[in-house]
Amino acid sequence: MKPIVSKDSVVYFGQECYTALNSYLEKANHSKICILVDSNTHENCLSLFMSKIENEYDIEVIEIEPGEIHKNIETCSGIWNALSELGFDRKSLMINLGGGVVTDLGGFVACTFKRGINYINIPTTLLAMVDASVGGKTGVDLGNLKNMVGIISESEMVLVDTEYLGTLPVNQMCSGFAEMLKHGLIQDVQYWEKLSDLSQLDFEDLDQMIYDSVVIKNKIVFEDPTEQNIRKYLNFGHTLGHAIESFYLTHPEKPTLLHGEAIAIGMIMEGYLSSELLSLTKNDRKDISDVILATFPKINIDKKDYQDIMNLLIHDKKNENGNIYFVLLNTIGEAKYNCVVSDELILQSFEYYDSL
């Protein structure tokens, strides 16, 4: 597959990943290389990756605990200290081998260590391949608030090799699928329709679907790298989705929600808001809900939690001048940003989801 070029990075696919990587490593002459993994990718992905490196380099492996709960400044501090103790300098390289937590956090660590060292993302989950590792957003959570501390700075390259997906649990695959559905909803109705009927697809189609998803995201990011306007489209489903994810993350008695599972709920609810405020038809609203619920089982959100979840909306990064802004749909394939929604309508979107 042809590499996808962004402003400051390149996304490579399949075996071409390692040709590009080895060429880069040979020319760059980095003083040291750190490979950041979590315990899952250390066990399941590191040996495959190391087998692809052709020459000898001074490589250290740093492992972190897996999961969103560890995506915080405390984890960053541990990595910064480790890098310092191991003698890493500004000519060093960080390779982030993992899912969205590893690529988000690793990118942030790289961008801030000694005021910035180069980094490469190698996503090992579907979510990271189509979303988290592409576009230069790095960062960590602040308590239960998602991605509140970070920087936009693209990696040297992103390597997408679906061989890493072989050990991924089904729920993690579904989590990534939510972001692919989102890309269709905000920008490409034909892509949405293709994804809507999974019975016509098989695993051999996955590489092309991932490629198409990255093309959609890259086109938006290329035009608006710092999220001044159309990059906000990528937040469809995320205003309510992030609030739900944050709420469940800090309430251990609640079921654990993966990022994509929370965004799936957010897309259904924001689809409802779109039909109430914009021109999205009720038929399209039903189609969105049906397609998502065919992959993501409905979660019971207790009515007494609605207000607590809504209170988290004030921390959404799209907000400006005290206004809570949503990304909504005029129609499938066409989004609109900076939509203001009343509390009454937001409550109705919870009730809509509950009614399905």
KEMI-532979 format. One line per 10 residues: their letters; for each residue x, y, z of N, C-alpha, C, O. Coordinates in steps of 0.1 Angstrom, whole numbers, plus 5000, padded with zeros to 4 digits. Example, Ala and Ser with C-alpha at 12.3 -4.5 7.8 and 13.67 -1.06 7.14 Angstrom:
BEGIN
as	5132/4943/5078/5123/4955/5078/5132/4967/5078/5142/4967/5085  5128/4978/5071/5137/4989/5071/5129/5000/5079/5134/5011/5080
//
This chain:
BEGIN
mkpivskdsv	5008/4988/5000/5000/5000/5000/5009/5013/5000/5019/5013/5006  5004/5023/4993/5012/5035/4992/5012/5042/5006/5002/5043/5012  5024/5047/5010/5025/5054/5023/5016/5067/5022/5014/5073/5012  5011/5070/5034/5003/5082/5035/5011/5093/5042/5016/5091/5053  5013/5104/5034/5021/5115/5039/5013/5126/5046/5003/5131/5040  5017/5130/5058/5011/5141/5064/5021/5153/5064/5031/5152/5057  5018/5163/5072/5027/5175/5071/5041/5171/5076/5051/5176/5070  5043/5164/5087/5056/5161/5093/5058/5147/5095/5068/5143/5102  5050/5138/5090/5052/5124/5093/5047/5116/5081/5042/5121/5071  5050/5102/5081/5046/5093/5071/5040/5081/5077/5046/5076/5087
vyfgqecyta	5029/5076/5072/5023/5063/5077/5026/5052/5067/5022/5053/5055  5034/5042/5071/5037/5031/5063/5029/5019/5067/5024/5018/5078  5027/5010/5057/5018/4998/5059/5025/4985/5055/5034/4985/5046  5022/4974/5063/5027/4961/5059/5042/4960/5060/5048/4967/5069  5048/4952/5052/5062/4950/5052/5070/4962/5049/5082/4963/5052  5064/4971/5041/5072/4984/5038/5075/4991/5051/5085/4999/5051  5068/4989/5062/5071/4995/5075/5085/4993/5078/5092/5003/5082  5090/4981/5077/5103/4978/5082/5115/4982/5073/5126/4985/5077  5112/4982/5060/5121/4988/5050/5124/5003/5054/5135/5007/5054  5113/5010/5056/5114/5024/5060/5120/5026/5073/5129/5035/5075
lnsylekanh	5117/5018/5083/5123/5019/5096/5138/5017/5096/5145/5025/5101  5142/5006/5090/5156/5003/5089/5164/5013/5082/5176/5016/5086  5159/5018/5071/5165/5029/5064/5167/5042/5073/5177/5048/5073  5156/5045/5080/5156/5056/5089/5167/5055/5100/5174/5064/5103  5167/5043/5106/5176/5041/5118/5190/5041/5113/5199/5046/5120  5193/5036/5101/5207/5036/5096/5212/5050/5093/5223/5053/5096  5203/5059/5088/5207/5072/5085/5207/5082/5097/5215/5091/5097  5198/5079/5106/5196/5089/5117/5207/5089/5127/5210/5100/5133  5213/5078/5129/5225/5077/5139/5221/5082/5153/5228/5090/5158  5210/5077/5158/5206/5080/5172/5216/5075/5182/5222/5064/5180
skicilvdsn	5218/5082/5193/5227/5078/5203/5222/5066/5211/5230/5057/5214  5209/5066/5214/5203/5055/5221/5189/5054/5216/5183/5063/5211  5183/5042/5217/5169/5039/5214/5161/5033/5226/5166/5024/5232  5150/5039/5229/5141/5033/5239/5129/5028/5232/5123/5035/5224  5125/5016/5235/5113/5010/5231/5103/5010/5243/5106/5003/5253  5093/5017/5242/5083/5018/5253/5072/5008/5250/5066/5008/5239  5069/4999/5259/5059/4989/5258/5051/4988/5271/5055/4994/5281  5039/4982/5270/5032/4978/5283/5034/4963/5285/5040/4957/5276  5030/4958/5296/5032/4944/5298/5026/4934/5288/5032/4924/5285  5015/4939/5281/5009/4931/5271/5017/4931/5258/5020/4920/5252
thenclslfm	5022/4942/5254/5029/4943/5241/5044/4938/5243/5050/4933/5234  5048/4939/5256/5061/4933/5259/5061/4918/5256/5070/4912/5250  5050/4911/5260/5049/4897/5259/5045/4893/5245/5050/4883/5239  5036/4900/5238/5030/4896/5226/5036/4902/5213/5034/4896/5202  5042/4914/5214/5046/4921/5202/5061/4924/5201/5066/4926/5190  5068/4925/5212/5082/4930/5212/5091/4920/5204/5099/4925/5196  5090/4907/5205/5099/4898/5198/5097/4899/5183/5106/4899/5176  5084/4901/5179/5081/4902/5164/5088/4915/5159/5095/4915/5149  5086/4926/5167/5092/4939/5163/5108/4938/5162/5114/4942/5152  5114/4932/5172/5128/4931/5173/5134/4923/5161/5145/4925/5157
skieneydie	5126/4913/5157/5131/4904/5146/5132/4912/5133/5138/4907/5123  5125/4924/5132/5125/4932/5120/5136/4942/5119/5139/4948/5109  5143/4944/5130/5154/4954/5130/5167/4947/5125/5171/4937/5131  5173/4953/5115/5184/4946/5108/5198/4948/5114/5206/4939/5114  5200/4960/5120/5214/4963/5125/5214/4963/5140/5203/4962/5147  5226/4964/5146/5227/4964/5160/5227/4979/5165/5233/4988/5160  5218/4981/5175/5217/4995/5181/5217/4994/5196/5215/4983/5202  5220/5005/5203/5219/5006/5217/5205/5008/5221/5200/5019/5221  5198/4997/5225/5184/4997/5227/5181/4993/5242/5186/4984/5247  5172/5001/5248/5167/4998/5261/5151/4997/5260/5145/5004/5252
vieiepgeih	5146/4988/5268/5131/4985/5268/5126/4990/5281/5131/4986/5292  5116/4999/5281/5109/5004/5293/5095/4999/5292/5088/5001/5283  5091/4992/5303/5077/4987/5304/5068/4994/5314/5073/4998/5325  5056/4997/5310/5046/5003/5319/5034/4994/5321/5033/4984/5313  5026/4997/5331/5014/4989/5333/5004/4992/5322/5003/5004/5318  4996/4982/5318/4986/4985/5307/4973/4992/5313/4970/4991/5325  4966/4999/5304/4953/5004/5307/4953/5019/5309/4963/5025/5313  4941/5025/5306/4939/5039/5307/4942/5045/5321/4946/5056/5323  4940/5037/5332/4942/5041/5345/4956/5045/5348/4959/5053/5357  4966/5040/5340/4980/5044/5341/4985/5055/5332/4997/5058/5331
knietcsgiw	4975/5060/5324/4979/5071/5315/4979/5084/5322/4970/5093/5320  4989/5087/5330/4990/5098/5339/5004/5104/5340/5013/5098/5335  5005/5115/5347/5018/5121/5349/5027/5113/5357/5039/5113/5355  5022/5105/5367/5030/5096/5375/5038/5086/5366/5050/5084/5369  5031/5080/5357/5037/5071/5347/5048/5078/5339/5059/5073/5337  5045/5090/5334/5055/5098/5327/5067/5101/5335/5078/5100/5330  5065/5105/5348/5076/5108/5356/5085/5096/5358/5098/5097/5358  5080/5084/5359/5088/5072/5360/5096/5070/5348/5108/5066/5348  5090/5072/5336/5097/5071/5323/5108/5081/5322/5120/5078/5318  5105/5094/5325/5115/5105/5324/5127/5101/5333/5139/5103/5329
nalselgfdr	5124/5096/5345/5135/5093/5354/5144/5081/5348/5156/5081/5349  5137/5071/5343/5144/5060/5337/5153/5064/5325/5164/5060/5324  5147/5073/5317/5155/5078/5305/5168/5085/5310/5178/5084/5305  5166/5094/5320/5177/5101/5326/5187/5092/5332/5199/5094/5330  5183/5082/5339/5192/5073/5346/5200/5065/5336/5211/5061/5338  5193/5062/5324/5200/5054/5314/5209/5062/5304/5215/5056/5295  5209/5075/5307/5218/5083/5299/5213/5087/5285/5221/5090/5276  5200/5088/5284/5194/5093/5271/5196/5108/5269/5195/5115/5279  5199/5112/5257/5202/5126/5254/5193/5130/5243/5183/5123/5239  5195/5143/5238/5186/5148/5228/5187/5142/5214/5179/5144/5205
kslminlggg	5197/5134/5212/5199/5126/5200/5193/5112/5201/5195/5104/5192  5186/5110/5212/5180/5096/5214/5166/5095/5207/5161/5105/5202  5161/5083/5206/5149/5080/5199/5140/5072/5208/5145/5063/5214  5127/5075/5208/5117/5067/5215/5108/5060/5205/5102/5066/5196  5107/5047/5206/5097/5039/5198/5086/5034/5207/5088/5027/5216  5074/5038/5203/5062/5035/5211/5055/5023/5205/5049/5024/5194  5056/5011/5211/5051/4999/5206/5039/4995/5215/5041/4989/5225  5027/4998/5210/5015/4995/5218/5003/5002/5213/5002/5007/5202  4992/5001/5222/4980/5007/5218/4979/5022/5221/4990/5028/5223  4967/5028/5222/4966/5042/5223/4972/5048/5236/4977/5059/5235
vvtdlggfva	4972/5041/5247/4978/5046/5259/4993/5047/5257/4999/5058/5261  4999/5037/5251/5014/5038/5249/5018/5048/5239/5027/5056/5241  5010/5050/5228/5014/5060/5218/5011/5074/5223/5019/5083/5220  5000/5076/5229/4997/5089/5235/5007/5093/5245/5013/5104/5245  5009/5085/5255/5018/5088/5266/5032/5088/5262/5040/5097/5266  5036/5078/5254/5050/5078/5249/5054/5090/5240/5065/5096/5241  5044/5094/5232/5046/5106/5224/5048/5118/5233/5057/5127/5230  5040/5120/5243/5041/5131/5252/5054/5131/5260/5061/5141/5261  5059/5119/5264/5072/5118/5271/5083/5122/5262/5092/5130/5266  5082/5117/5249/5093/5121/5240/5093/5136/5237/5104/5142/5236
ctfkrginyi	5081/5142/5235/5080/5156/5232/5085/5165/5243/5089/5177/5241  5086/5160/5256/5089/5168/5267/5102/5165/5273/5108/5173/5281  5108/5153/5271/5121/5149/5276/5132/5157/5270/5134/5157/5258  5139/5165/5278/5150/5174/5273/5145/5183/5262/5152/5186/5252  5133/5187/5263/5125/5196/5254/5123/5190/5240/5121/5197/5231  5123/5177/5240/5119/5170/5228/5129/5161/5221/5140/5165/5217  5126/5148/5220/5134/5139/5212/5125/5133/5202/5113/5133/5203  5131/5127/5191/5123/5121/5181/5116/5108/5186/5121/5101/5195  5104/5105/5180/5097/5093/5184/5090/5087/5172/5087/5094/5162  5088/5074/5172/5081/5066/5162/5070/5059/5169/5071/5053/5180
nipttllamv	5058/5059/5162/5047/5051/5168/5045/5038/5160/5044/5038/5147  5044/5027/5167/5040/5014/5161/5028/5009/5168/5029/5002/5178  5016/5012/5163/5004/5008/5170/5001/4993/5169/5003/4987/5158  4997/4988/5180/4995/4973/5180/4980/4970/5182/4976/4958/5183  4971/4980/5184/4957/4977/5185/4950/4984/5173/4956/4993/5167  4938/4980/5170/4931/4986/5158/4928/5000/5161/4929/5009/5152  4924/5003/5174/4921/5017/5178/4933/5026/5175/4932/5037/5169  4945/5022/5179/4957/5030/5177/4961/5031/5162/4966/5041/5158  4958/5020/5155/4961/5021/5140/4953/5031/5133/4958/5038/5124  4940/5032/5136/4932/5041/5128/4930/5055/5134/4925/5064/5128
dasvggktgv	4934/5056/5147/4932/5069/5154/4943/5074/5162/4949/5084/5160  4946/5067/5173/4954/5073/5184/4969/5076/5179/4974/5086/5183  4974/5068/5170/4988/5070/5167/4990/5080/5155/5002/5083/5152  4979/5084/5149/4980/5092/5137/4975/5106/5140/4965/5108/5147  4983/5117/5136/4978/5130/5138/4985/5139/5148/4983/5151/5149  4994/5133/5155/5003/5140/5164/4997/5144/5177/5004/5152/5185  4986/5140/5181/4980/5143/5194/4987/5134/5205/4986/5122/5204  4994/5140/5214/5000/5132/5225/4994/5137/5238/4989/5148/5238  4995/5129/5249/4990/5135/5261/4986/5124/5271/4986/5112/5269  4982/5129/5283/4978/5120/5294/4966/5126/5301/4962/5137/5298
dlgnlknmvg	4960/5118/5309/4948/5122/5316/4952/5129/5329/4962/5127/5335  4943/5138/5334/4944/5145/5346/4933/5140/5356/4922/5145/5355  4937/5131/5364/4926/5124/5372/4918/5116/5363/4922/5108/5356  4905/5119/5364/4895/5112/5355/4892/5120/5342/4883/5116/5335  4899/5130/5340/4897/5139/5328/4906/5135/5317/4918/5135/5318  4900/5131/5306/4907/5125/5294/4916/5135/5287/4911/5146/5283  4929/5131/5285/4938/5139/5276/4939/5154/5279/4939/5162/5270  4939/5157/5292/4939/5171/5295/4952/5178/5295/4953/5190/5294  4963/5170/5295/4977/5175/5294/4983/5169/5282/4985/5157/5281  4988/5177/5273/4994/5171/5261/4999/5182/5251/4999/5194/5254
iisesemvlv	5004/5177/5240/5009/5186/5230/5007/5179/5216/5006/5167/5215  5005/5187/5206/5003/5182/5192/5017/5183/5185/5022/5194/5183  5023/5171/5182/5036/5171/5176/5037/5157/5169/5037/5147/5176  5039/5157/5156/5038/5144/5149/5051/5136/5151/5062/5141/5153  5049/5123/5151/5061/5114/5151/5068/5114/5138/5064/5119/5128  5080/5108/5139/5088/5107/5127/5081/5098/5116/5082/5101/5104  5075/5088/5121/5067/5079/5112/5058/5070/5120/5060/5069/5132  5048/5065/5114/5039/5055/5120/5039/5043/5112/5038/5043/5099  5041/5031/5118/5042/5019/5111/5029/5010/5115/5027/5006/5126  5021/5007/5104/5009/5000/5106/5010/4986/5101/5010/4984/5088
dteylgtlpv	5012/4976/5109/5014/4962/5105/5003/4954/5113/5003/4952/5125  4993/4949/5105/4982/4942/5111/4986/4928/5117/4977/4922/5123  4998/4924/5115/5002/4912/5122/5001/4913/5137/5000/4903/5144  5003/4925/5142/5002/4927/5156/4988/4924/5162/4986/4922/5174  4978/4925/5153/4964/4923/5158/4961/4909/5161/4950/4906/5166  4970/4899/5158/4967/4885/5159/4964/4881/5174/4956/4871/5176  4969/4888/5183/4967/4884/5197/4957/4893/5204/4955/4892/5216  4950/4902/5197/4941/4912/5203/4928/4906/5206/4922/4899/5198  4922/4908/5218/4909/4903/5222/4898/4910/5213/4900/4921/5208  4887/4903/5212/4876/4908/5204/4871/4922/5208/4869/4931/5200
nqmcsgfaem	4870/4924/5222/4866/4937/5226/4875/4949/5222/4871/4960/5220  4888/4946/5221/4898/4956/5217/4896/4959/5202/4898/4970/5198  4893/4948/5194/4891/4950/5180/4878/4959/5178/4878/4968/5170  4868/4956/5186/4856/4964/5185/4858/4979/5189/4852/4988/5183  4867/4981/5199/4870/4994/5203/4875/5003/5191/4872/5014/5190  4884/4997/5184/4890/5004/5172/4879/5006/5161/4879/5016/5154  4870/4996/5160/4860/4997/5149/4851/5009/5152/4846/5014/5142  4849/5013/5164/4841/5025/5167/4846/5037/5160/4839/5045/5154  4859/5039/5161/4866/5050/5154/4865/5050/5139/4863/5060/5132  4865/5038/5134/4864/5036/5119/4849/5040/5115/4848/5047/5105
lkhgliqdvq	4840/5036/5123/4826/5040/5120/4825/5055/5121/4818/5061/5112  4831/5061/5130/4831/5076/5132/4836/5083/5119/4830/5092/5115  4847/5077/5114/4853/5084/5102/4843/5084/5090/4842/5093/5083  4836/5073/5089/4825/5072/5079/4814/5082/5081/4810/5089/5072  4810/5083/5094/4798/5092/5097/4802/5107/5095/4793/5114/5091  4814/5111/5097/4817/5125/5096/4822/5129/5083/4822/5141/5079  4826/5119/5074/4832/5123/5062/4829/5115/5049/4831/5120/5038  4825/5103/5051/4824/5094/5039/4813/5084/5040/4814/5074/5047  4801/5087/5034/4790/5079/5035/4792/5065/5029/4786/5055/5034  4800/5064/5018/4802/5051/5012/4811/5042/5021/4809/5030/5022
yweklsdlsq	4820/5048/5028/4828/5041/5038/4819/5036/5049/4820/5024/5054  4810/5045/5054/4801/5041/5064/4792/5029/5060/4791/5019/5067  4787/5029/5048/4779/5019/5042/4786/5006/5041/4781/4995/5044  4799/5007/5037/4807/4995/5036/4809/4988/5050/4809/4976/5051  4812/4996/5060/4814/4991/5074/4801/4986/5080/4801/4978/5089  4790/4992/5075/4777/4989/5082/4773/4974/5080/4765/4969/5088  4778/4968/5070/4774/4954/5067/4786/4945/5068/4793/4941/5058  4790/4941/5080/4802/4933/5083/4801/4919/5077/4811/4912/5075  4788/4915/5074/4786/4901/5069/4793/4900/5055/4796/4889/5051  4795/4911/5048/4801/4911/5035/4816/4913/5035/4823/4913/5025
ldfedldqmi	4822/4914/5048/4836/4916/5049/4843/4905/5056/4836/4897/5064  4855/4903/5054/4863/4893/5061/4876/4899/5065/4879/4911/5062  4884/4891/5072/4897/4897/5078/4906/4902/5067/4914/4911/5069  4905/4896/5055/4914/4900/5044/4911/4915/5040/4919/4921/5033  4898/4919/5043/4895/4933/5039/4900/4943/5049/4900/4955/5047  4905/4938/5061/4909/4947/5072/4920/4957/5068/4919/4969/5071  4930/4953/5061/4941/4962/5057/4936/4974/5049/4940/4985/5052  4927/4971/5040/4921/4982/5032/4912/4991/5040/4913/5003/5038  4905/4985/5049/4896/4993/5057/4904/5002/5066/4900/5014/5068  4915/4997/5072/4923/5005/5080/4930/5016/5072/4930/5028/5076
ydsvviknki	4934/5013/5060/4941/5023/5051/4931/5034/5048/4934/5046/5049  4918/5030/5045/4908/5040/5041/4905/5049/5053/4903/5061/5051  4905/5044/5065/4902/5051/5077/4913/5061/5080/4911/5073/5083  4926/5057/5078/4937/5066/5080/4937/5077/5070/4940/5089/5073  4933/5074/5057/4932/5084/5047/4922/5095/5051/4925/5107/5049  4911/5091/5056/4901/5101/5060/4906/5110/5071/4905/5122/5071  4912/5104/5082/4917/5112/5093/4929/5121/5088/4929/5132/5092  4938/5115/5080/4949/5123/5076/4945/5135/5068/4951/5146/5069  4935/5134/5059/4930/5145/5051/4925/5157/5060/4928/5168/5057  4918/5153/5070/4913/5163/5080/4925/5170/5087/4925/5182/5088
vfedpteqni	4934/5161/5093/4945/5167/5101/4954/5175/5092/4959/5185/5097  4956/5171/5080/4965/5179/5071/4960/5193/5069/4968/5202/5068  4947/5194/5067/4941/5207/5065/4940/5216/5078/4940/5228/5077  4939/5209/5090/4938/5216/5102/4945/5209/5113/4939/5203/5122  4959/5210/5113/4967/5202/5123/4965/5206/5137/4966/5197/5146  4961/5218/5140/4960/5223/5154/4946/5224/5159/4943/5230/5169  4936/5218/5152/4922/5218/5156/4916/5232/5158/4910/5234/5168  4918/5240/5148/4911/5253/5148/4897/5253/5142/4889/5261/5145  4895/5243/5133/4882/5242/5127/4878/5228/5124/4872/5221/5132  4881/5222/5111/4875/5210/5107/4881/5198/5115/4875/5187/5115
rkylnfghtl	4893/5199/5121/4897/5188/5129/4888/5184/5140/4888/5173/5146  4880/5194/5144/4870/5192/5155/4860/5181/5151/4854/5174/5159  4858/5179/5137/4849/5168/5133/4853/5155/5139/4844/5146/5142  4866/5152/5141/4870/5140/5147/4865/5137/5161/4867/5126/5166  4859/5147/5167/4854/5146/5181/4840/5142/5181/4834/5141/5191  4834/5138/5169/4820/5133/5170/4819/5121/5179/4827/5112/5177  4809/5121/5187/4808/5110/5197/4816/5111/5209/4814/5104/5219  4826/5121/5209/4836/5121/5220/4832/5131/5231/4837/5129/5242  4823/5140/5229/4819/5149/5239/4812/5142/5250/4816/5142/5262  4801/5135/5247/4794/5126/5257/4802/5114/5259/4803/5109/5270
ghaiesfylt	4809/5108/5249/4816/5096/5250/4827/5097/5260/4829/5088/5269  4835/5108/5260/4846/5110/5269/4841/5112/5283/4846/5107/5293  4830/5119/5285/4824/5121/5298/4819/5108/5304/4821/5105/5316  4813/5099/5296/4809/5086/5301/4821/5078/5304/4821/5071/5314  4831/5078/5295/4843/5070/5298/4850/5075/5311/4854/5066/5319  4851/5088/5313/4857/5093/5325/4849/5089/5338/4855/5085/5348  4836/5090/5337/4828/5086/5348/4830/5072/5352/4831/5068/5364  4829/5063/5342/4831/5049/5345/4845/5045/5350/4847/5035/5357  4855/5053/5345/4868/5050/5348/4871/5052/5363/4879/5045/5369  4864/5061/5369/4866/5064/5384/4855/5059/5393/4855/5063/5405
hpekptllhg	4847/5050/5388/4837/5043/5396/4839/5028/5395/4833/5022/5386  4847/5022/5403/4851/5008/5402/4839/4999/5403/4840/4987/5398  4828/5003/5408/4816/4994/5409/4809/4993/5395/4800/4985/5394  4813/5002/5386/4807/5002/5373/4815/4993/5364/4827/4990/5366  4809/4988/5353/4817/4980/5343/4828/4988/5337/4826/5000/5335  4839/4982/5334/4850/4989/5327/4846/4991/5312/4842/4982/5305  4848/5003/5308/4845/5007/5294/4857/5010/5286/4865/5018/5291  4860/5003/5275/4871/5007/5266/4867/5020/5259/4856/5024/5259  4877/5027/5254/4875/5040/5248/4864/5039/5237/4855/5046/5236  4866/5029/5228/4857/5027/5217/4843/5024/5221/4833/5028/5215
eaiaigmime	4841/5017/5232/4828/5013/5238/4821/5026/5242/4809/5027/5240  4828/5035/5249/4822/5047/5254/4819/5056/5242/4809/5063/5242  4828/5057/5232/4825/5065/5220/4813/5060/5212/4806/5068/5206  4811/5047/5212/4800/5041/5205/4787/5047/5211/4777/5050/5204  4786/5047/5225/4775/5053/5232/4773/5067/5228/4762/5072/5225  4785/5075/5228/4784/5089/5225/4779/5091/5211/4772/5101/5209  4783/5083/5201/4778/5085/5188/4763/5083/5186/4756/5090/5179  4758/5073/5194/4743/5071/5193/4736/5083/5199/4727/5089/5193  4741/5088/5211/4735/5100/5217/4736/5112/5209/4727/5120/5208  4748/5114/5203/4750/5126/5195/4743/5125/5182/4741/5135/5175
gylssellsl	4741/5113/5177/4732/5111/5166/4718/5116/5169/4711/5122/5160  4713/5113/5181/4700/5118/5185/4700/5133/5185/4691/5139/5180  4710/5139/5191/4711/5154/5191/4711/5160/5177/4705/5170/5174  4718/5153/5168/4719/5157/5154/4705/5158/5148/4702/5167/5140  4697/5148/5151/4683/5147/5145/4674/5158/5151/4664/5162/5145  4677/5162/5163/4669/5172/5170/4673/5186/5166/4664/5195/5166  4686/5188/5163/4691/5202/5161/4694/5205/5147/4693/5216/5142  4699/5195/5139/4703/5197/5126/4694/5189/5116/4682/5185/5120  4698/5185/5104/4690/5179/5094/4691/5164/5093/4685/5158/5084  4698/5158/5102/4699/5143/5102/4685/5137/5103/4678/5141/5113
tkndrkdisd	4681/5128/5094/4668/5123/5095/4667/5112/5106/4677/5107/5110  4654/5110/5110/4652/5100/5120/4656/5086/5115/4659/5077/5122  4654/5084/5101/4658/5071/5095/4673/5069/5097/4678/5058/5100  4681/5080/5094/4695/5079/5095/4699/5077/5110/4709/5070/5113  4692/5084/5119/4695/5082/5133/4693/5068/5137/4701/5062/5145  4682/5062/5132/4679/5047/5135/4690/5038/5130/4695/5029/5136  4694/5042/5117/4705/5034/5111/4718/5034/5119/4724/5024/5121  4722/5046/5124/4734/5048/5132/4732/5039/5145/4742/5032/5148  4721/5040/5151/4719/5033/5164/4719/5018/5161/4726/5010/5169  4713/5013/5151/4712/4999/5148/4726/4993/5145/4729/4982/5149
vilatfpkin	4734/5000/5136/4747/4995/5132/4756/4995/5144/4763/4985/5146  4756/5005/5153/4765/5005/5164/4760/4994/5174/4769/4987/5180  4748/4993/5177/4743/4983/5187/4745/4968/5182/4745/4959/5190  4747/4967/5169/4749/4953/5163/4763/4949/5167/4766/4937/5168  4772/4958/5171/4786/4955/5175/4788/4957/5190/4796/4950/5196  4782/4967/5195/4784/4971/5209/4772/4969/5217/4762/4976/5216  4772/4959/5226/4760/4957/5235/4756/4969/5243/4765/4976/5247  4744/4971/5245/4739/4983/5252/4744/4982/5267/4743/4972/5273  4748/4994/5272/4752/4995/5286/4741/5002/5294/4735/5011/5289  4738/4996/5305/4728/5003/5314/4734/5014/5321/4742/5013/5330
idkkdyqdim	4730/5027/5317/4735/5039/5324/4724/5043/5334/4713/5046/5330  4727/5042/5347/4717/5045/5357/4713/5060/5356/4721/5069/5355  4700/5062/5357/4694/5076/5356/4700/5085/5366/4702/5097/5363  4703/5080/5378/4709/5089/5388/4723/5093/5385/4728/5103/5392  4729/5087/5375/4743/5091/5371/4743/5101/5360/4753/5107/5356  4731/5104/5354/4731/5113/5342/4737/5127/5345/4746/5131/5338  4733/5133/5357/4738/5146/5360/4753/5146/5363/4760/5155/5359  4758/5136/5370/4772/5135/5373/4780/5134/5360/4791/5140/5359  4775/5127/5350/4782/5126/5337/4782/5139/5330/4792/5144/5324  4770/5145/5330/4769/5159/5324/4778/5169/5330/4783/5178/5323
nllihdkkne	4780/5168/5343/4789/5178/5350/4803/5177/5344/4811/5187/5345  4807/5165/5339/4821/5164/5333/4822/5171/5320/4833/5173/5315  4811/5174/5314/4811/5180/5300/4819/5194/5301/4824/5198/5291  4819/5200/5312/4825/5214/5313/4840/5213/5311/4846/5223/5308  4846/5201/5312/4860/5200/5310/4864/5196/5296/4876/5194/5293  4854/5194/5287/4857/5190/5273/4866/5201/5267/4864/5213/5268  4876/5196/5259/4887/5205/5254/4881/5213/5242/4888/5223/5238  4870/5210/5236/4864/5218/5226/4857/5231/5231/4854/5240/5223  4855/5231/5244/4847/5242/5250/4855/5256/5248/4867/5256/5249  4847/5266/5246/4853/5280/5245/4843/5289/5252/4831/5289/5250
ngniyfvlln	4849/5299/5259/4841/5310/5265/4829/5305/5273/4819/5311/5273  4831/5294/5280/4821/5288/5289/4810/5280/5281/4801/5275/5288  4811/5279/5268/4801/5272/5261/4806/5257/5258/4818/5255/5256  4797/5248/5260/4800/5234/5257/4796/5231/5242/4784/5232/5238  4806/5228/5234/4804/5226/5220/4804/5211/5216/4812/5204/5221  4795/5208/5207/4794/5194/5202/4797/5194/5187/4795/5204/5180  4801/5183/5182/4802/5180/5168/4790/5171/5165/4788/5161/5171  4781/5176/5156/4769/5169/5152/4769/5166/5137/4778/5171/5130  4759/5159/5132/4758/5155/5118/4746/5162/5111/4735/5161/5116  4749/5168/5100/4739/5173/5091/4732/5161/5084/4720/5161/5082
tigeakyncv	4741/5152/5080/4737/5139/5074/4748/5130/5076/4759/5134/5080  4746/5117/5073/4757/5108/5073/4768/5112/5063/4764/5112/5051  4780/5114/5067/4790/5119/5058/4793/5133/5059/4802/5138/5052  4785/5141/5066/4787/5156/5067/4785/5160/5081/4774/5159/5087  4795/5166/5087/4795/5170/5101/4795/5185/5103/4798/5192/5093  4791/5190/5115/4792/5204/5118/4797/5206/5132/4793/5198/5141  4807/5215/5133/4813/5217/5147/4807/5229/5153/4800/5237/5147  4811/5231/5166/4807/5242/5175/4791/5243/5176/4786/5254/5175  4785/5232/5178/4771/5231/5180/4768/5232/5195/4773/5225/5203  4760/5242/5199/4756/5244/5213/4743/5236/5216/4734/5237/5208
vsdelilqsf	4743/5228/5227/4732/5220/5230/4727/5223/5244/4735/5224/5253  4714/5223/5246/4708/5226/5259/4709/5214/5268/4710/5203/5264  4709/5217/5281/4709/5206/5291/4697/5197/5289/4698/5184/5291  4686/5203/5286/4674/5195/5284/4675/5185/5273/4671/5173/5274  4681/5189/5262/4683/5180/5250/4694/5169/5254/4692/5158/5250  4704/5173/5261/4714/5163/5265/4707/5152/5274/4710/5140/5272  4699/5156/5283/4692/5146/5291/4683/5137/5282/4682/5125/5285  4677/5143/5272/4668/5135/5263/4677/5125/5255/4672/5114/5252  4689/5129/5252/4698/5119/5245/4701/5107/5254/4702/5096/5249  4703/5109/5267/4704/5098/5276/4692/5089/5276/4692/5077/5275
eyydsl	4680/5095/5276/4667/5088/5276/4666/5080/5263/4660/5069/5262  4670/5087/5252/4669/5080/5239/4678/5067/5239/4673/5057/5235  4690/5068/5244/4699/5056/5244/4692/5046/5253/4693/5034/5250  4687/5050/5264/4680/5040/5274/4669/5033/5267/4665/5022/5271  4662/5040/5258/4650/5034/5252/4652/5024/5241/4643/5017/5237  4665/5023/5236/4668/5014/5225/4668/4999/5229/4670/4991/5221
//
